[in-house]
Structures are given as C-alpha cells and as structure tokens.
Amino acid sequence: MSRDTLFLIAPGFSDPKHPGQTFVCPHCNAIEGLLSSFPDLAARIDVERVLFPRPRARVIDTVGEENQSLPVLVLAANAPPDAAEWKGKRFVTKTGRILELLAERHGFPRLHD
C-alpha cells in the first residue's frame, strides 16, 4: 500500500431495522463533507466506500473482522504511535483522530475548536 486508504460507508444506505428510511453514517458523513469540500486534497488518498451490511469483506481483509466499524483510515507509512495494528497494517478508527491525520498528512484544513 503506497497511499493512505480511507474506508467509509457509502451514503444513502438502508437498514432492515428501519424499513423505508435512508441513512448516512454520521461519522463517515463528517469526513465525506471534508473530502467533497477539498477534492484536490481528497485525490491524494484512496477512498473506498463500502456497503452498510456486515460482513464488510474488503475492510475485514485489510484490518480484520473486529475492526470493520467505519470510518477507518489505513496508513501507508509513518503511522503515529496511537495507531492500531493488524497483520502489519496500521490504522485509526476514531473520527476526530482521522480528521487530525488528514490535516497533518494531507493538508486538509483542521476543525476549529
């Protein structure tokens, strides 16, 4: 993996527990807004949007079954010490930390306090 990879739940999904409704993941949507606001910066990372239902095979293959909650930022190199690890791949799952790393590593604007 030569670039950071960001896994997000594809927006506009349905949930069998709530028939007739359409949803976005609130955590993924915060990141989606940043990506859409800065498409030139978003082009610096690989973004994979996966379907809502589990199992999420592509995510499992990358960071393990226990880490398929999204969003997940998989780091290509120079992972910070707080990154988790699975089979040699380093990743971050907390939305706030993902947004910080997008700013630090890829030049996205930071969130204002």
Secondary structure, 3 states (H helix, E strand, C coil): CCCCEEEEECCCECCCCCCCCCECCHHHHHHHHHHHHCHHHHCCCEEEEECCCCCCHHHHHHHCHHHCCCCEEEECCCCCCCCEEECCEEEECCHHHHHHHHHHHHCCCCCCC
